[in-house]
Amino acid sequence: MSPFYVLLIILAVIVLWVVMVYNGLITKRNRTDEAWSDIDVQLKRRYDLIPNLVESVKGYARHESQVFEKVTQARAAAMGAQSMAEHAQAENMLSQTLKSLFAVAEAYPDLKANQNFLDLQNELTDAEDKIQAARRFYNANVRDFNTALQVFPSSIVGNAFSFKSREFFELANEAERATPKVSF
């Protein structure tokens, strides 16, 4: 076999390898984008539930207007967040204000027994569970994508085609990581 054919085969193998790695990185990036989209869908569901929940609690707790304002502001900030860091910060704030809203609701026994409130609370709990699952799925995809960008030899292709690593969706502070206190 002539050196020309050997060189041609080696070049073809290298090109094929680059194409395979590139396609793998594209697949991982698209899965990461899809996972972020899933988070967005679940957040939208939560945003839609919050006004109904606030209105239910307002009927019983007219003098707790500061809590309602904070929940409304946190919801608006979360819906308006643009970057991953802004989303994480806004979502953490929204989670904190929702906890305070449920604390207000605990002070009103009639409200706690109201079926509409209970249904809304269950829906919101379900939404929170789905958001957590979507975050875990997103973070797993980010881990796979970032790992592929960092390991040799795919890092060569990733750098050559300007792939950028993604940020994990993380809790911003230790208060969010703490187990909620439940007292009766």
C-alpha positions as CSV (number, residue, x, y, z in Angstrom):
1,M,0.0,0.0,0.0
2,S,1.4,3.4,-1.0
3,P,2.0,6.1,1.6
4,F,-0.6,8.2,0.0
5,Y,-3.4,5.7,0.7
6,V,-2.1,5.2,4.3
7,L,-2.2,9.0,4.8
8,L,-5.7,9.1,3.3
9,I,-7.0,6.4,5.6
10,I,-5.5,8.1,8.6
11,L,-7.0,11.4,7.6
12,A,-10.4,9.7,7.0
13,V,-10.3,8.1,10.5
14,I,-9.4,11.5,12.1
15,V,-12.2,13.2,10.3
16,L,-14.7,10.5,11.2
17,W,-13.6,10.7,14.9
18,V,-14.0,14.5,14.9
19,V,-17.5,14.2,13.4
20,M,-18.5,11.5,16.0
21,V,-17.2,13.6,18.9
22,Y,-18.8,16.8,17.5
23,N,-22.2,15.0,17.1
24,G,-21.9,13.6,20.7
25,L,-21.3,17.1,22.0
26,I,-24.2,18.5,20.1
27,T,-26.4,15.7,21.5
28,K,-25.4,16.4,25.0
29,R,-25.8,20.2,24.5
30,N,-29.3,19.6,23.1
31,R,-30.3,17.4,26.0
32,T,-29.1,20.0,28.4
33,D,-31.2,22.6,26.6
34,E,-34.2,20.3,26.7
35,A,-33.7,19.8,30.4
36,W,-33.6,23.5,31.0
37,S,-36.8,23.8,29.0
38,D,-38.4,21.2,31.3
39,I,-37.5,23.4,34.3
40,D,-39.1,26.3,32.5
41,V,-42.4,24.4,32.0
42,Q,-42.6,23.4,35.6
43,L,-41.8,26.9,36.8
44,K,-44.6,28.3,34.6
45,R,-47.0,25.8,36.2
46,R,-45.9,27.0,39.6
47,Y,-46.2,30.7,38.5
48,D,-49.8,30.0,37.4
49,L,-50.7,28.4,40.7
50,I,-49.3,31.1,42.9
51,P,-51.9,33.8,42.3
52,N,-54.7,31.4,43.0
53,L,-53.1,30.3,46.2
54,V,-52.4,33.9,47.3
55,E,-56.1,34.8,46.6
56,S,-57.3,31.9,48.7
57,V,-55.1,32.9,51.7
58,K,-56.0,36.6,51.3
59,G,-59.6,35.9,52.0
60,Y,-58.7,34.6,55.4
61,A,-55.7,36.8,56.3
62,R,-56.5,40.3,55.2
63,H,-54.0,41.9,57.6
64,E,-51.0,39.8,56.2
65,S,-50.6,42.0,53.1
66,Q,-46.8,42.2,53.5
67,V,-46.5,38.5,52.9
68,F,-48.7,38.7,49.8
69,E,-46.7,41.5,48.4
70,K,-43.4,39.6,48.9
71,V,-44.8,36.5,47.2
72,T,-46.1,38.6,44.3
73,Q,-42.8,40.4,43.9
74,A,-40.8,37.2,44.2
75,R,-43.0,35.6,41.5
76,A,-42.5,38.6,39.2
77,A,-38.8,38.5,39.7
78,A,-38.6,34.8,39.0
79,M,-40.7,35.2,35.8
80,G,-38.5,38.0,34.6
81,A,-35.1,36.3,35.3
82,Q,-32.9,36.1,32.2
83,S,-29.7,34.3,33.1
84,M,-29.2,31.0,34.9
85,A,-27.8,32.8,38.0
86,E,-30.8,35.2,38.0
87,H,-33.2,32.3,37.8
88,A,-31.5,30.4,40.6
89,Q,-31.5,33.5,42.9
90,A,-35.1,34.4,42.0
91,E,-36.4,30.8,42.5
92,N,-34.7,30.6,45.9
93,M,-36.4,33.8,46.9
94,L,-39.7,32.6,45.7
95,S,-39.4,29.4,47.6
96,Q,-38.7,31.3,50.8
97,T,-41.7,33.6,50.4
98,L,-43.9,30.6,49.6
99,K,-42.8,29.1,52.9
100,S,-43.9,32.3,54.7
101,L,-47.2,32.2,52.9
102,F,-47.8,28.6,54.1
103,A,-46.8,29.7,57.6
104,V,-49.5,32.4,57.5
105,A,-52.0,29.8,56.3
106,E,-51.2,27.6,59.2
107,A,-52.5,30.4,61.6
108,Y,-56.0,30.1,60.1
109,P,-57.6,26.7,61.0
110,D,-60.6,27.4,58.7
111,L,-58.3,28.0,55.8
112,K,-56.3,24.8,56.5
113,A,-59.6,22.9,56.3
114,N,-60.8,24.6,53.1
115,Q,-60.8,22.1,50.2
116,N,-59.8,24.7,47.6
117,F,-56.8,25.7,49.6
118,L,-55.9,22.1,50.2
119,D,-56.2,21.4,46.5
120,L,-54.0,24.4,45.6
121,Q,-51.5,23.4,48.3
122,N,-51.3,19.9,46.9
123,E,-50.9,21.2,43.3
124,L,-48.1,23.5,44.4
125,T,-46.4,20.7,46.3
126,D,-46.7,18.5,43.2
127,A,-45.2,21.4,41.1
128,E,-42.3,21.8,43.6
129,D,-41.6,18.1,43.4
130,K,-41.6,18.2,39.6
131,I,-39.3,21.3,39.6
132,Q,-36.9,19.4,41.9
133,A,-36.9,16.4,39.5
134,A,-36.4,18.7,36.5
135,R,-33.5,20.4,38.2
136,R,-31.9,17.1,39.0
137,F,-32.4,16.0,35.4
138,Y,-30.9,19.3,34.1
139,N,-27.9,19.0,36.5
140,A,-27.2,15.5,35.3
141,N,-27.2,16.6,31.7
142,V,-25.0,19.6,32.6
143,R,-22.6,17.2,34.3
144,D,-22.4,14.9,31.3
145,F,-22.0,17.8,28.9
146,N,-19.3,19.5,31.0
147,T,-17.5,16.2,31.5
148,A,-17.4,15.6,27.8
149,L,-16.0,19.1,27.3
150,Q,-13.3,18.5,29.9
151,V,-12.0,15.0,29.2
152,F,-9.4,14.2,26.6
153,P,-9.7,13.8,23.6
154,S,-13.1,15.3,23.2
155,S,-11.9,18.5,24.9
156,I,-9.9,19.2,21.7
157,V,-13.0,19.1,19.5
158,G,-15.0,21.1,22.1
159,N,-12.4,23.8,22.2
160,A,-12.0,23.8,18.4
161,F,-15.7,24.4,17.9
162,S,-16.1,26.8,20.9
163,F,-18.4,24.8,23.0
164,K,-19.0,26.4,26.4
165,S,-19.7,24.6,29.6
166,R,-23.0,25.1,31.4
167,E,-23.8,26.2,34.9
168,F,-25.5,23.9,37.4
169,F,-28.8,24.9,38.9
170,E,-27.8,25.3,42.5
171,L,-29.3,26.6,45.7
172,A,-27.8,30.0,46.5
173,N,-27.6,29.8,50.3
174,E,-27.4,27.5,53.2
175,A,-30.9,28.4,54.4
176,E,-32.4,26.8,51.3
177,R,-30.5,23.6,52.1
178,A,-31.8,23.4,55.6
179,T,-34.6,21.0,56.5
180,P,-37.8,23.0,57.2
181,K,-38.8,23.2,60.8
182,V,-42.2,21.7,61.5
183,S,-43.9,22.4,64.8
184,F,-47.4,21.7,66.1
